[in-house]
């Protein structure tokens, strides 16, 4: 197929910090080209240059052999460059149809919106991405996964020549991922060039024709997909060997720290019972909608508890509110860090301090010095890549944002540490750092509870795994009996 896009020696700096340096790769028509690398490698910045959001400091971009330098996102759209960003850009108060055709609504002769045509074309787009929802439904009522598919549908509604997908499967179920892959295959057959960015390497291998590795703002190497191995790809990304992806330690568990008996929350789950000892890592597995996140939120006081008992270190506990749970040394890192875990416009130091403002205050005033020291200590301990503790969190990569969430939770010095999807959207190198951090917490005597959609992650980290199905705990598997088949069988049929 003819070459569609060529990027040669592109560079970009922000406030004197080099983000891209001599980046080069090419995309053919009808090709799916994977771009992989750790958070902060420069992938998203490069795509924003393609989308006309940023302008490069140097280098050249050719589209169909002609110079391409979009000054605005509109210029990129008009040239057929569509970017499906990791951070969704939908309008929550508008309908699905209005979002899919935003800026491109079908109109009648006098300029009025052609509602029938809009409805018909939206139904066609939704069918392509496997969504069975009404075009008139407001986006605010959709789940995160449905919003992701609507975002992809918006790209399909335009006459795209190049589609960039930045972490497109982060919020999708296994079925929705297969629907997306089928959509990619149709686009590829139609001669569209696709750039696929993902931390899920098994997906990159499944869908891409070639893979380019980026590291520290540079392109390291491009190979045809069959010429890569997963081990070789990881080594090229992080520039160091990973001897053990899951650094599981042997820790002798202590006394029971968290004792949950018959826990229920109205219309969410019921009769959930489990115990977690000091130094133990307990996993909660299950399919989407099984009630995993709801159990954690109920224990944290963010959802109502309708039945059951909770004991923390032997003492009865009622989680009336997150504030009360934090005071008891119970913390939760949420699934959606941007919506529930961070204030994106605040600097790192304020985000890290949010759960411990009382400890950082004197005479009712928060100490700026203590807040800054807490943040700087956290940046050093968790190796957060930032210019300073004053940097806005929204300007950090996804992995570093997740570390800020963890730093805020650690500031409480928790006895019970609950993590909901702790490595979602985090690259392979940062994942190992998070796993080491979880191991440190267990070694220091915390009771750790993890919810993860990555079954291999649970099998690698946990001492026991409880499996939820339809809002009930249907089984518990000790580490010596771990197997993917057994966990999936419990999750699917009970």
URHU-V111181 format. One line per field, one symbol per residue. ss: DSSP state (~ for helix, > for strand, _ for the rest). phi: phi as a letter, one per 30 degrees, with the letter a starting at -180 (. if undefined). Layout:
ss: ???
phi: ???
This chain:
ss: __>>>>>>>>>>>>__>>>>>>>>>>>>___>>>>>______~~~~~~~~_______>>>>>>__>>_____~~~~~~__>>>>__________>~~~~~______>_____>_~~~~~~~~~~~~~~_________>~~~__~~~~~~~~~~~~~~____>>>>>_______~~~~~~~~~~~~~~~~___>>>>>___~~~~~~~__>>>>>>__>>>>>>>~~~__~~~~~~~~~_________________>>>>>>>>>>___>>>>>>>>>___>>>>>______~~~~~~~~~______>>>>>>__>>_____~~~~~~__>>>>___~~~~~_____>~~~~~~~~~____>>__>>_~~~~~~~~~~~~~~~_________>~~~__~~~~~~~~~~~~~_____>>>>>_______~~~~~~~~~~~~~~~~___>>>>>___~~~~~~~__>>>>>>__>>>>>>>~~~__~~~~~~~~~~_
phi: .ddcbbcbhdbabbhicdcbbidbabbcdicccdcbldeidjdddddddddidccddajbbcchicebbdcbeddddddjccccddddbdcddcdeddddceibddbdedjdddddddddddedddddciccbdedddddcddddddddddddddddcddcbcccchdceccdeddddddddddddddddjdcbcccaddddddddccdbbcccbhibddabbdeddccddddddddciadcdbdcddcdbddcddcbbcbidbbeicaahcbabbcdiccccccldejdjdddddddddicbdccajbbbchicebcddaeedddddicbbcddcdddccbcddddedddddedbeddccbhicddddddddedddddddchddadadddddddddeddddddedddddddhdcbccbchdcdicddddedddddddddddddjdccbbcbdcddddddcdcbbcccbhibdclbcdedcdadddddddddbi
